[in-house]
Amino acid sequence: IYETAQNEFVIKAELPEMKREAIAVTVDHGTLTISGERTPGDDVPADAFRRLERPSGTFSRRFALPRSVDASKVAAEYKDGVLTVRLPMREEAKPRSVPVAVAS
């Protein structure tokens, strides 16, 4: 999780060999949830495995969103086994310059 110069938070989740359809991203009442289900590979019989580094089954991870995030503009992209969720800040929460007037 990191913050960009474009005033947004970014969450990256490594989800190798998962299909996009098996991943769900939801925003509800100030909480972002990433969930899904990883199924074992069909190309290798279950009894052939000696060690599994990526367990199969369902998973879920929740993040409390700060009030500065504009929940209506949350976007997610899945590419090369990495889910990237972008959480832009509300306009009123972004830093802005304040002009300094000359006193008369």
C-alpha positions in Angstrom: 0.0 0.0 0.0 1.4 3.4 -1.0 0.4 6.9 -1.8 1.2 8.5 -5.2 2.1 12.0 -6.2 -1.4 12.1 -7.9 -3.0 12.0 -4.4 -4.3 8.5 -4.5 -3.6 5.4 -2.4 -2.6 2.2 -4.3 -3.0 -1.4 -3.1 -1.2 -4.1 -4.9 -2.0 -7.8 -4.3 -0.1 -10.6 -5.9 -2.6 -13.2 -7.1 -0.7 -15.5 -9.5 -2.5 -17.8 -11.8 -5.9 -16.6 -10.8 -8.6 -15.8 -13.3 -10.0 -12.2 -13.2 -13.5 -13.7 -12.8 -12.4 -15.3 -9.5 -11.5 -12.0 -7.9 -14.0 -9.6 -6.2 -13.3 -6.0 -5.1 -16.0 -4.3 -3.2 -16.4 -1.0 -1.3 -19.1 -0.8 1.3 -19.5 1.6 4.3 -15.9 2.7 4.3 -14.4 -0.7 3.9 -12.6 -2.1 0.8 -12.7 -5.9 0.5 -10.6 -8.0 -1.8 -11.8 -11.6 -2.0 -11.7 -14.6 -4.2 -11.1 -18.3 -4.6 -8.0 -20.0 -5.8 -8.6 -23.4 -7.2 -5.9 -26.1 -7.5 -4.5 -26.6 -11.0 -6.2 -29.1 -13.2 -3.0 -30.2 -14.9 -1.5 -31.9 -11.8 -3.3 -34.6 -9.7 -3.7 -33.6 -6.1 -1.8 -36.7 -4.8 1.2 -35.7 -7.0 2.1 -32.6 -4.9 4.9 -32.8 -2.4 4.7 -29.2 -1.3 2.2 -26.4 -2.1 3.4 -22.8 -1.7 0.0 -21.4 -2.8 -2.9 -22.9 -1.0 -6.2 -23.2 -2.7 -9.5 -22.1 -1.3 -11.2 -18.8 -0.5 -9.5 -15.7 0.8 -10.6 -12.2 1.9 -8.7 -9.1 3.0 -10.4 -6.0 4.3 -9.1 -2.4 4.5 -10.7 0.5 6.4 -10.8 3.4 4.1 -9.9 6.9 5.4 -12.5 9.6 5.0 -10.3 11.3 2.4 -10.8 8.5 -0.2 -13.5 9.1 -2.8 -15.2 5.6 -2.7 -17.2 6.3 -5.9 -14.0 6.6 -7.9 -12.2 3.4 -6.7 -10.8 1.4 -9.7 -9.2 -2.0 -10.0 -7.1 -3.6 -12.7 -5.7 -7.2 -12.9 -2.6 -7.7 -15.1 0.2 -10.3 -15.1 -1.0 -11.9 -11.8 -1.1 -8.5 -9.9 -4.3 -6.8 -8.8 -3.9 -3.0 -8.5 -6.6 -1.1 -6.7 -6.5 2.7 -7.0 -8.2 4.8 -4.3 -8.3 8.5 -5.3 -8.7 11.2 -2.6 -11.7 13.5 -2.5 -11.0 16.9 -4.1 -11.4 18.7 -0.8 -8.8 16.4 0.8 -6.1 17.1 -1.8 -3.4 19.5 -0.9 -3.8 22.9 -2.5 -1.8 26.2 -2.6 -3.1 29.2 -0.8 -2.1 32.5 -2.3 -0.6 35.0 0.1 -2.0 38.5 -0.4 0.0 41.6 0.2 -1.2 43.5 3.2 -2.0 47.2 2.5 
